Amino acid sequence: MTKLKVLFLSLIFIQVQLFGQVEITEIGPAIGDEFYYGVFIDAPDPGDDGANVIWDFEDFNTTFYTLVNYVNTPSDLTGYEDYPDCSSGWIVDLIVSEPFNSFFDFENGAWIEYGSYADVFSIISQSIYTDPFERYSFPMNYGDSGSDTYAGTTSLDAISGTLSASYTYEVDAYGSISLPTSNFPVASYENALRVSYIQNESSIISGITTLTDIYGYQWFIDQYPVPIAISENTISLNISGDTLDNTNYFYRLYGYNGVVLGLEENQIDLSFNMYPNPCKDYISIDYDLNERAELQILSLDGKRVKSFSIAANTRLDVSDIHPGFYISKLFVNGQYILTSSFIKSN
């Protein structure tokens, strides 16, 4: 074999090493999926780009709250009539108000966004992308990139305006990631892909222009169809360049369809049901194991509010718990099995 041929094959091998290490085959949740993010009010350094990066966020610890996410058919969501081409409705349950509804399409190898509708404390805001945009295409590999533009209308409390934007992304790194613990189980994963993105949006309502720039990173692994971690810096300016908003958030996926991240290997085949939800004074627990278990009730800041020793078909008194959103953790024989959630109403 000639030296030139050896060199050529070596270059091919190096390219395969660099660009063939990690592939995310499919992204986008399915109808009926339910998942939870812990949202941290700040963000760590997103780390380096490149190959075989180690992102260790395990010790990142700051104030956080929980976002509950559901995916339904669009017709189940308020405002769906304005998004006739979408196939999925993504609901973010804000707990204290009506949900935040977003409209997507995850078919044909692309993540397409059509806009959003929200009714927060009776103030309705809506964005309709008459020219929707492609956030990602998949399968997704290290080195992939893309860009798109979108435009449409935006409204706030019945005052309408226009918007236009550009979006670019690059799959700029792969490696291993450790997610923040902060009252969550330790969760570390190999073969994570990181996507960096920039979104520049301009909106005009009542003659007032607002410029919004989002600089973000998302980490994907092939086990889950949504990012397991998101870091975003959002900056909003008026036309004079004055800063209206400058925020940093870090989102950590901690549960997907009953599976707790970091405890995948401990999951057992268990039918678990908690109802009614929301509840008032009592909540019932059904599960199909002939063993006693412990159910811990936690507030959103991770503090234990109450603990119960339970058996199958148990009715629990929660009348002394303040109204709000709570996380429950189930232990069987000392083993942390699953997490769930419920709302305590007045």
C-alpha positions as CSV (number, residue, x, y, z in Angstrom):
1,M,0.0,0.0,0.0
2,T,1.5,3.4,-1.0
3,K,2.2,6.1,1.6
4,L,-0.3,8.3,-0.2
5,K,-3.1,5.7,0.2
6,V,-2.2,5.2,3.9
7,L,-2.4,9.0,4.4
8,F,-5.7,9.2,2.6
9,L,-7.2,6.4,4.8
10,S,-5.8,8.0,7.9
11,L,-7.6,11.2,7.1
12,I,-10.9,9.4,6.6
13,F,-10.4,7.7,9.9
14,I,-9.8,11.0,11.7
15,Q,-12.9,12.5,10.1
16,V,-15.0,9.5,11.3
17,Q,-13.5,10.0,14.8
18,L,-14.3,13.7,14.9
19,F,-17.7,13.7,13.2
20,G,-19.1,10.2,13.8
21,Q,-18.9,9.9,17.6
22,V,-22.4,10.9,18.6
23,E,-25.7,11.0,16.7
24,I,-29.1,12.1,18.0
25,T,-31.5,10.2,15.8
26,E,-34.8,11.9,16.8
27,I,-35.9,14.9,18.8
28,G,-39.3,16.2,19.7
29,P,-41.8,14.8,22.3
30,A,-44.8,12.6,21.3
31,I,-48.5,13.3,22.0
32,G,-49.2,12.3,25.6
33,D,-45.6,12.8,26.9
34,E,-45.2,14.5,30.3
35,F,-41.9,15.9,31.6
36,Y,-40.4,18.2,34.2
37,Y,-37.7,20.8,34.2
38,G,-36.0,22.3,37.2
39,V,-35.3,26.0,36.3
40,F,-32.4,27.7,37.9
41,I,-32.3,31.4,38.2
42,D,-28.8,31.9,36.9
43,A,-26.6,29.8,34.7
44,P,-23.1,28.2,34.9
45,D,-20.4,28.7,32.4
46,P,-21.5,26.5,29.4
47,G,-17.9,25.2,29.0
48,D,-15.8,24.5,25.9
49,D,-16.8,23.4,22.4
50,G,-15.1,20.6,20.5
51,A,-14.7,16.9,20.9
52,N,-14.8,14.8,24.1
53,V,-15.7,17.8,26.4
54,I,-16.5,17.2,30.0
55,W,-19.4,19.4,31.3
56,D,-19.6,19.1,35.1
57,F,-22.6,21.1,36.4
58,E,-23.1,18.8,39.4
59,D,-22.2,21.4,42.0
60,F,-24.2,24.3,40.4
61,N,-26.7,25.2,43.0
62,T,-29.0,28.3,43.1
63,T,-32.7,29.2,43.5
64,F,-34.9,27.0,41.2
65,Y,-38.5,26.3,40.5
66,T,-40.3,23.5,38.5
67,L,-41.9,23.6,35.1
68,V,-44.4,20.9,34.3
69,N,-44.7,20.1,30.5
70,Y,-47.3,18.2,28.6
71,V,-47.7,17.4,24.9
72,N,-51.3,17.2,23.5
73,T,-53.1,17.3,20.2
74,P,-53.3,21.0,19.2
75,S,-57.1,21.1,19.4
76,D,-56.8,20.5,23.1
77,L,-55.1,23.9,23.6
78,T,-56.5,27.3,23.7
79,G,-55.7,29.4,20.6
80,Y,-55.1,26.3,18.4
81,E,-57.3,27.8,15.6
82,D,-54.5,30.2,14.7
83,Y,-52.0,27.4,14.0
84,P,-53.7,25.1,11.5
85,D,-50.4,23.5,10.2
86,C,-49.0,22.3,13.5
87,S,-49.2,18.7,14.7
88,S,-48.3,19.1,18.4
89,G,-49.3,21.4,21.3
90,W,-46.7,21.8,24.0
91,I,-48.1,23.0,27.3
92,V,-46.0,24.6,30.0
93,D,-48.1,24.5,33.3
94,L,-47.4,27.8,35.1
95,I,-49.4,26.6,38.1
96,V,-50.3,30.1,39.3
97,S,-52.1,31.0,36.0
98,E,-53.4,29.5,32.8
99,P,-50.8,27.4,30.9
100,F,-48.4,28.7,28.3
101,N,-49.2,27.0,25.0
102,S,-46.7,26.5,22.1
103,F,-47.4,25.0,18.8
104,F,-44.9,22.7,17.0
105,D,-44.4,20.1,14.3
106,F,-41.8,17.3,14.9
107,E,-42.5,15.3,11.8
108,N,-40.4,14.8,8.6
109,G,-37.1,15.1,10.4
110,A,-37.4,18.7,11.6
111,W,-38.4,20.6,14.7
112,I,-40.7,23.4,13.4
113,E,-42.2,26.2,15.6
114,Y,-45.4,28.1,14.8
115,G,-45.8,30.4,17.7
116,S,-47.4,30.6,21.2
117,Y,-50.4,31.6,23.2
118,A,-50.5,32.6,26.9
119,D,-53.1,33.9,29.3
120,V,-51.2,35.0,32.4
121,F,-53.3,36.7,35.0
122,S,-55.9,37.6,32.3
123,I,-53.3,39.3,30.2
124,I,-53.2,37.5,26.8
125,S,-50.0,37.4,24.7
126,Q,-49.7,35.7,21.4
127,S,-47.2,35.1,18.6
128,I,-48.2,33.7,15.3
129,Y,-45.5,32.8,12.8
130,T,-47.0,33.1,9.4
131,D,-43.6,32.1,8.2
132,P,-42.6,29.4,10.8
133,F,-39.1,28.5,11.5
134,E,-37.0,25.3,11.7
135,R,-35.2,25.1,14.9
136,Y,-33.4,21.8,14.2
137,S,-33.3,19.0,11.7
138,F,-32.4,15.5,12.7
139,P,-30.6,13.1,12.8
140,M,-28.2,15.5,14.4
141,N,-24.4,15.1,14.4
142,Y,-21.4,17.0,15.7
143,G,-20.5,19.7,13.1
144,D,-24.1,20.1,11.8
145,S,-25.4,23.7,11.5
146,G,-28.4,25.5,10.2
147,S,-30.2,28.8,10.0
148,D,-33.7,30.2,9.3
149,T,-35.8,33.3,9.5
150,Y,-39.4,33.7,10.6
151,A,-42.0,36.5,10.7
152,G,-45.5,37.0,11.8
153,T,-47.7,38.9,14.2
154,T,-47.5,39.5,17.9
155,S,-50.0,40.8,20.4
156,L,-50.2,41.9,24.0
157,D,-53.5,42.4,25.7
158,A,-55.4,42.9,22.4
159,I,-52.8,45.3,21.0
160,S,-51.3,43.8,17.8
161,G,-48.0,44.3,16.1
162,T,-45.4,42.6,13.9
163,L,-42.3,40.6,14.5
164,S,-39.4,39.3,12.4
165,A,-36.4,37.3,13.4
166,S,-33.3,35.3,12.4
167,Y,-32.0,32.1,14.0
168,T,-28.8,30.1,13.6
169,Y,-27.5,27.0,15.3
170,E,-24.4,24.8,15.4
171,V,-23.8,21.4,16.9
172,D,-20.5,22.6,18.4
173,A,-19.5,19.9,20.9
174,Y,-19.9,16.4,22.2
175,G,-18.8,14.7,25.4
176,S,-20.0,13.8,28.9
177,I,-22.3,15.9,31.1
178,S,-23.2,15.8,34.8
179,L,-26.4,17.7,35.7
180,P,-26.9,19.8,38.8
181,T,-28.0,17.7,41.8
182,S,-29.6,20.4,44.0
183,N,-32.3,18.0,45.5
184,F,-32.3,15.9,42.4
185,P,-30.6,12.5,41.9
186,V,-27.1,12.5,40.5
187,A,-27.4,12.2,36.7
188,S,-24.3,11.8,34.4
189,Y,-24.4,10.8,30.8
190,E,-21.9,10.0,28.1
191,N,-22.4,10.8,24.4
192,A,-24.1,14.1,24.9
193,L,-24.4,16.6,21.9
194,R,-24.3,20.3,22.6
195,V,-26.1,22.8,20.3
196,S,-25.3,26.5,20.5
197,Y,-27.8,29.0,19.0
198,I,-28.5,32.7,18.5
199,Q,-32.0,34.1,18.0
200,N,-32.4,37.8,17.1
201,E,-36.0,39.0,17.2
202,S,-37.5,42.4,16.5
203,S,-41.1,43.2,17.4
204,I,-43.1,46.4,16.9
205,I,-46.3,47.1,19.0
206,S,-48.0,50.5,18.9
207,G,-44.9,52.0,17.2
208,I,-42.6,50.8,20.0
209,T,-39.7,48.5,18.8
210,T,-38.2,45.9,21.1
211,L,-35.1,44.0,20.1
212,T,-34.6,40.6,21.8
213,D,-31.4,38.5,21.5
214,I,-31.2,35.0,22.9
215,Y,-27.8,33.3,23.3
216,G,-28.3,29.7,24.2
217,Y,-27.0,26.1,24.5
218,Q,-28.9,22.8,24.6
219,W,-27.6,19.4,25.5
220,F,-29.2,16.3,24.0
221,I,-28.7,12.5,24.6
222,D,-30.4,9.9,22.5
223,Q,-32.5,8.5,25.4
224,Y,-34.7,11.6,25.6
225,P,-36.4,13.6,22.8
226,V,-36.0,16.9,24.5
227,P,-32.9,18.7,25.8
228,I,-31.7,17.3,29.1
229,A,-30.1,20.8,29.9
230,I,-30.6,24.3,28.5
231,S,-28.6,27.4,29.2
232,E,-30.0,30.8,28.0
233,N,-29.1,34.4,28.2
234,T,-31.9,36.7,27.0
235,I,-31.3,40.4,26.4
236,S,-34.1,42.8,25.4
237,L,-33.4,46.4,24.3
238,N,-35.5,49.3,23.1
239,I,-34.7,51.1,19.8
240,S,-32.4,53.5,21.7
241,G,-30.3,50.6,23.0
242,D,-31.5,50.8,26.6
243,T,-31.6,47.4,28.3
244,L,-35.1,46.3,29.2
245,D,-34.2,42.8,30.4
246,N,-31.1,40.7,30.9
247,T,-31.7,37.3,32.3
248,N,-29.8,34.0,32.6
249,Y,-31.6,30.7,33.2
250,F,-30.5,27.0,33.3
251,Y,-33.0,24.2,32.8
252,R,-32.4,20.7,34.0
253,L,-34.6,17.9,32.9
254,Y,-35.3,15.7,35.9
255,G,-38.3,13.5,34.9
256,Y,-39.7,12.1,31.7
257,N,-42.9,10.0,31.6
258,G,-42.3,8.8,35.1
259,V,-38.6,8.1,34.7
260,V,-36.3,10.1,37.0
261,L,-33.1,11.1,35.3
262,G,-30.2,9.5,37.1
263,L,-32.4,6.6,38.3
264,E,-33.1,5.0,34.9
265,E,-31.4,1.7,36.0
266,N,-33.5,1.6,39.2
267,Q,-36.9,1.9,37.4
268,I,-39.3,-1.0,38.0
269,D,-42.5,-2.0,36.3
270,L,-44.9,-0.1,38.6
271,S,-48.3,1.3,38.0
272,F,-48.6,4.4,40.2
273,N,-51.6,6.7,40.3
274,M,-52.1,9.8,42.5
275,Y,-55.6,11.4,42.4
276,P,-57.5,13.7,42.4
277,N,-55.0,16.3,41.0
278,P,-55.5,19.1,42.0
279,C,-56.5,17.9,45.5
280,K,-58.0,19.7,48.5
281,D,-57.9,17.8,51.8
282,Y,-57.1,14.3,50.7
283,I,-55.2,12.5,48.0
284,S,-55.4,8.8,47.1
285,I,-52.5,6.6,46.0
286,D,-52.8,3.4,44.0
287,Y,-49.8,1.2,43.1
288,D,-49.5,-2.4,42.2
289,L,-46.8,-3.7,44.6
290,N,-47.6,-5.9,47.7
291,E,-45.1,-4.0,49.7
292,R,-45.2,-1.0,52.0
293,A,-43.5,2.2,50.7
294,E,-42.6,5.6,51.8
295,L,-43.9,8.7,50.1
296,Q,-42.1,12.0,50.6
297,I,-43.8,15.3,49.8
298,L,-41.4,18.1,48.9
299,S,-41.8,21.8,48.2
300,L,-40.3,23.3,45.0
301,D,-37.2,24.4,47.0
302,G,-36.6,20.7,47.9
303,K,-37.6,20.9,51.5
304,R,-39.5,17.9,52.9
305,V,-43.0,19.0,53.9
306,K,-44.4,15.6,54.9
307,S,-43.7,11.9,54.8
308,F,-46.1,8.9,54.7
309,S,-45.8,5.2,55.1
310,I,-48.2,3.9,52.5
311,A,-49.6,0.7,51.1
312,A,-51.6,0.1,48.0
313,N,-54.9,2.0,47.8
314,T,-54.0,4.5,50.4
315,R,-55.8,7.8,51.2
316,L,-53.6,10.5,52.6
317,D,-54.6,13.6,54.6
318,V,-52.9,16.7,53.1
319,S,-55.3,19.3,54.6
320,D,-52.5,20.9,56.6
321,I,-50.3,21.6,53.5
322,H,-50.4,25.1,52.1
323,P,-51.9,25.5,48.6
324,G,-49.3,25.2,45.9
325,F,-47.3,22.8,43.7
326,Y,-45.5,19.8,45.3
327,I,-43.2,17.0,44.2
328,S,-43.6,13.5,45.6
329,K,-40.9,10.9,45.8
330,L,-41.7,7.2,46.2
331,F,-39.3,4.8,48.0
332,V,-39.8,1.0,48.1
333,N,-37.5,-1.0,50.5
334,G,-35.4,2.1,50.7
335,Q,-34.9,2.3,47.0
336,Y,-35.8,5.6,45.3
337,I,-38.3,4.5,42.6
338,L,-40.1,7.4,41.0
339,T,-41.2,11.0,41.3
340,S,-44.6,12.5,40.7
341,S,-46.3,15.8,41.3
342,F,-49.6,17.3,42.5
343,I,-51.3,20.6,43.1
344,K,-52.8,21.4,46.5
345,S,-55.8,23.8,46.0
346,N,-57.5,26.0,48.5
